[in-house]
Every structure is written in structure tokens, then in C-alpha cells.
Amino acid sequence: ELVILPASVDCDGNTVYSAELTIHEGRFHQVKRMFEAVGCTVTYLKRFSMGSLTLGDLQKGEYRKLTTEEVEMLQK
């Protein structure tokens, strides 16, 4: 699913376009290549979940250790 968000203007006066992309399988570099194929540059991607594991309210650059149960779930 692809949702184009309203355009905004950055502090330098450049128009910035944003979108929300929901994929069920794929990798970040594949998403970047898809956008580059139509002349767009991806500057930021954020993963919200991996399978049934959700990452919660992590902020940009923030991280947490996975529990033993979470690691086991991802290895299945």
C-alpha cells in the first residue's frame, strides 16, 4: 500500500514529498531502487514491524535489545 502525504517545504525552501509505504515482503534497498526507477530519492525509511514483532514507539536512532523470545520468533 502506498499513501502519498501532503507536500511540505523544508527550511531551505525546497518542496519535500513524503509517502507511507506498507510492504509485506521486501528489503529497504529494494524499496529505494523502486523509487529511484521513477526518478525519486529515498532519504528516510523506518521499519515498524518485522513479522509479528512490532518495534513499539522507538524514536529515530533509538534501539533496544530483543528478548530471547523475540529472537526465537524471528528465527522460525
LINWODA-V641876 format. One record per residue. RES is the residue in one letter. SS is DSSP state (h for helix, s for strand, l for the rest). PSI is psi as a letter, one per 40 degrees, with the letter a starting at -180 (999 if undefined). NEAR is the number of other ideal C-beta (glycine too) atoms within 8 Angstrom. Layout:
{{RES	SS	PSI	NEAR} {RES	SS	PSI	NEAR}}
//
This chain:
{{E	l	h	5} {L	s	h	7} {V	s	h	7} {I	s	h	6} {L	s	i	8} {P	s	i	4} {A	s	i	8} {S	s	i	7} {V	s	h	7} {D	l	a	7} {C	l	e	3} {D	l	e	4} {G	l	e	5} {N	l	h	6} {T	s	h	6} {V	s	h	8} {Y	s	h	8} {S	s	i	9} {A	s	i	8} {E	s	h	8} {L	s	h	8} {T	l	h	6} {I	l	i	6} {H	l	d	4} {E	l	i	3} {G	l	i	6} {R	l	i	5} {F	h	d	7} {H	h	d	6} {Q	h	d	8} {V	h	d	13} {K	h	d	10} {R	h	d	8} {M	h	d	8} {F	h	d	10} {E	h	d	10} {A	h	d	6} {V	l	f	6} {G	l	e	4} {C	l	i	7} {T	l	h	5} {V	l	h	9} {T	l	e	3} {Y	l	h	4} {L	l	i	7} {K	l	h	5} {R	l	h	7} {F	l	d	5} {S	s	i	8} {M	s	h	6} {G	l	b	6} {S	l	e	5} {L	s	h	10} {T	s	i	6} {L	l	e	8} {G	l	a	4} {D	l	f	3} {L	l	h	7} {Q	l	i	5} {K	l	h	4} {G	l	e	4} {E	l	i	6} {Y	l	i	5} {R	l	i	5} {K	l	i	4} {L	l	i	8} {T	l	i	6} {T	h	d	6} {E	h	d	6} {E	h	d	9} {V	h	d	9} {E	h	d	8} {M	h	d	10} {L	h	d	10} {Q	h	e	5} {K	l	999	4}}
//
